[in-house]
Amino acid sequence: MQGGGGRLLVVVGVGLILAGLALLGKIPLFRLPGDLRVEVAGVVVYVPLATCLVLSAVLSLVSYLLR
């Protein structure tokens, strides 16, 4: 691991911290203001638009940093 090993370690560490916070409920994933939840006659439809945008941005950043 020449050159990029330190960067990979930082990215993995930050990812583990964020995953831990999400699992503990400190980061409100799937409950962001742009997420849509519609209840009609006992049927619930959930569309996580904002969550998908945030996850896409984070994964793009990680991909960019690993290149």
Residue frames as a rotation matrix with the C-alpha (Angstrom) as fourth column:
MET 1
0.580 0.815 0.000 0.00
0.815 -0.580 0.000 0.00
0.000 0.000 -1.000 0.00
GLN 2
-0.522 -0.841 -0.139 2.17
0.816 -0.541 0.204 2.72
-0.247 -0.007 0.969 -1.26
GLY 3
-0.936 0.029 0.350 0.86
0.116 -0.915 0.386 6.29
0.331 0.402 0.854 -1.17
GLY 4
-0.298 0.925 0.236 -2.86
-0.495 -0.361 0.791 5.72
0.816 0.119 0.565 -0.61
GLY 5
-0.364 0.125 -0.923 -2.79
0.549 0.829 -0.104 3.52
0.752 -0.545 -0.370 2.48
GLY 6
-0.909 -0.013 -0.417 -3.24
0.370 -0.489 -0.790 6.37
-0.194 -0.872 0.449 4.94
ARG 7
-0.712 0.682 -0.170 -6.12
-0.697 -0.656 0.288 7.85
0.085 0.323 0.943 3.01
LEU 8
-0.237 0.611 -0.755 -7.85
-0.159 0.743 0.651 4.46
0.958 0.275 -0.078 2.84
LEU 9
-0.601 -0.051 -0.798 -7.47
0.709 0.428 -0.561 4.04
0.370 -0.903 -0.221 6.60
VAL 10
-0.935 0.269 -0.233 -9.05
-0.110 -0.842 -0.528 7.47
-0.338 -0.468 0.817 7.24
VAL 11
-0.485 0.790 -0.376 -11.96
-0.751 -0.156 0.642 6.79
0.448 0.593 0.669 4.87
VAL 12
-0.247 0.366 -0.897 -12.65
0.246 0.919 0.307 3.39
0.937 -0.145 -0.317 6.44
GLY 13
-0.793 -0.110 -0.599 -12.45
0.607 -0.057 -0.793 4.90
0.053 -0.992 0.112 9.94
VAL 14
-0.836 0.525 -0.161 -14.86
-0.497 -0.848 -0.184 7.72
-0.233 -0.074 0.970 9.13
GLY 15
-0.337 0.722 -0.605 -17.20
-0.548 0.372 0.749 5.23
0.766 0.584 0.271 7.47
LEU 16
-0.417 0.139 -0.898 -17.22
0.576 0.805 -0.143 3.02
0.703 -0.577 -0.416 10.56
ILE 17
-0.923 0.087 -0.374 -17.92
0.261 -0.573 -0.777 6.01
-0.282 -0.815 0.506 12.81
LEU 18
-0.645 0.716 -0.267 -20.83
-0.763 -0.586 0.273 7.14
0.039 0.381 0.924 10.61
ALA 19
-0.279 0.537 -0.796 -22.23
-0.167 0.789 0.591 3.61
0.946 0.298 -0.130 10.43
GLY 20
-0.659 -0.020 -0.752 -22.07
0.681 0.410 -0.607 3.31
0.321 -0.912 -0.256 14.21
LEU 21
-0.902 0.339 -0.266 -23.83
-0.150 -0.826 -0.544 6.64
-0.404 -0.451 0.796 14.71
ALA 22
-0.475 0.757 -0.449 -26.52
-0.750 -0.083 0.656 5.66
0.459 0.648 0.607 12.21
LEU 23
-0.328 0.323 -0.888 -27.11
0.252 0.936 0.247 2.35
0.910 -0.143 -0.389 13.99
LEU 24
-0.747 0.009 -0.665 -27.37
0.663 -0.056 -0.746 4.10
-0.044 -0.998 0.036 17.36
GLY 25
0.274 0.945 0.178 -29.93
0.957 -0.287 0.046 6.52
0.094 0.158 -0.983 15.95
LYS 26
-0.053 -0.370 -0.928 -27.75
0.496 -0.816 0.297 9.62
-0.867 -0.444 0.227 16.30
ILE 27
-0.883 -0.146 -0.445 -27.90
-0.315 -0.518 0.795 10.24
-0.347 0.843 0.411 12.54
PRO 28
-0.078 0.976 0.201 -31.52
-0.305 0.169 -0.937 10.27
-0.949 -0.135 0.285 11.33
LEU 29
-0.926 -0.204 -0.319 -31.07
-0.365 0.263 0.893 8.22
-0.098 0.943 -0.318 8.16
PHE 30
-0.698 0.715 -0.036 -34.39
0.515 0.536 0.669 7.35
0.498 0.449 -0.742 6.52
ARG 31
0.244 0.793 -0.558 -36.09
0.949 -0.314 -0.031 10.20
-0.200 -0.522 -0.829 8.42
LEU 32
-0.790 -0.587 -0.178 -34.74
0.518 -0.794 0.320 13.22
-0.329 0.161 0.931 6.59
PRO 33
-0.310 0.719 -0.622 -37.03
-0.148 -0.683 -0.715 16.17
-0.939 -0.129 0.319 5.70
GLY 34
-0.356 0.148 -0.923 -37.07
-0.915 -0.256 0.312 15.32
-0.190 0.955 0.227 1.98
ASP 35
-0.999 0.040 -0.010 -38.20
0.039 0.990 0.139 11.72
0.016 0.138 -0.990 2.49
LEU 36
-0.402 0.914 -0.059 -41.80
-0.810 -0.325 0.488 11.11
0.426 0.244 0.871 1.50
ARG 37
-0.973 0.233 -0.005 -44.21
0.205 0.846 -0.493 9.01
-0.111 -0.480 -0.870 3.55
VAL 38
-0.519 0.849 -0.097 -47.81
-0.761 -0.407 0.506 8.65
0.390 0.336 0.857 2.40
GLU 39
-0.924 0.332 0.190 -50.50
0.155 0.778 -0.608 6.82
-0.350 -0.533 -0.771 4.37
VAL 40
-0.454 0.833 -0.317 -53.82
-0.872 -0.344 0.347 6.13
0.180 0.434 0.883 2.65
ALA 41
0.538 0.830 -0.144 -56.42
-0.765 0.553 0.330 3.67
0.354 -0.067 0.933 3.94
GLY 42
0.799 -0.214 0.561 -53.91
-0.304 0.662 0.685 1.73
-0.518 -0.718 0.464 6.03
VAL 43
0.680 -0.608 0.410 -51.31
0.729 0.500 -0.467 1.48
0.079 0.617 0.783 3.26
VAL 44
0.649 -0.556 -0.520 -47.98
-0.112 -0.745 0.657 3.18
-0.753 -0.368 -0.545 3.87
VAL 45
0.728 -0.488 0.481 -45.73
0.624 0.184 -0.759 4.13
0.282 0.853 0.439 0.94
TYR 46
0.660 -0.593 -0.462 -42.27
0.092 -0.546 0.832 5.37
-0.746 -0.592 -0.306 1.83
VAL 47
0.732 -0.452 0.510 -39.93
0.567 -0.011 -0.824 7.03
0.378 0.892 0.249 -0.72
PRO 48
0.544 -0.581 -0.606 -36.53
0.539 -0.312 0.782 8.05
-0.643 -0.752 0.143 0.75
LEU 49
0.813 -0.185 0.552 -35.57
0.442 -0.421 -0.792 10.76
0.379 0.888 -0.261 -1.77
ALA 50
0.711 -0.550 0.438 -33.36
-0.632 -0.773 0.056 12.87
0.308 -0.317 -0.897 0.51
THR 51
0.529 -0.515 0.675 -31.70
-0.363 0.581 0.728 9.80
-0.767 -0.631 0.121 2.02
CYS 52
0.655 -0.270 0.706 -30.82
0.677 0.625 -0.390 8.50
-0.336 0.733 0.592 -1.45
LEU 53
0.794 -0.366 0.485 -29.27
0.067 -0.741 -0.668 11.85
0.604 0.563 -0.564 -2.40
VAL 54
0.605 -0.579 0.546 -27.19
-0.790 -0.352 0.503 11.96
-0.099 -0.735 -0.670 0.80
LEU 55
0.511 -0.404 0.759 -26.00
0.021 0.888 0.458 8.36
-0.859 -0.219 0.463 0.39
SER 56
0.779 -0.210 0.590 -25.14
0.623 0.162 -0.765 9.00
0.065 0.964 0.258 -3.25
ALA 57
0.745 -0.509 0.432 -23.05
-0.382 -0.855 -0.350 12.05
0.547 0.096 -0.831 -2.34
VAL 58
0.505 -0.553 0.663 -21.23
-0.710 0.171 0.683 10.18
-0.491 -0.815 -0.307 0.43
LEU 59
0.553 -0.276 0.786 -20.49
0.366 0.928 0.069 7.17
-0.749 0.250 0.614 -1.77
SER 60
0.841 -0.266 0.471 -19.28
0.384 -0.319 -0.866 9.45
0.381 0.910 -0.166 -4.58
LEU 61
0.649 -0.608 0.457 -16.95
-0.719 -0.687 0.106 11.20
0.249 -0.398 -0.883 -2.15
VAL 62
0.448 -0.467 0.762 -15.59
-0.366 0.682 0.633 7.88
-0.816 -0.562 0.134 -0.88
SER 63
0.711 -0.146 0.688 -15.09
0.615 0.604 -0.507 6.68
-0.341 0.784 0.519 -4.46
TYR 64
0.829 -0.406 0.385 -13.26
-0.050 -0.739 -0.672 9.89
0.557 0.538 -0.633 -5.33
LEU 65
0.534 -0.635 0.558 -11.01
-0.838 -0.310 0.449 9.62
-0.113 -0.707 -0.698 -2.27
LEU 66
0.473 -0.334 0.815 -10.11
-0.055 0.912 0.407 5.98
-0.879 -0.238 0.413 -3.00
ARG 67
0.932 -0.126 0.340 -9.06
0.357 0.150 -0.922 6.76
0.066 0.981 0.184 -6.59
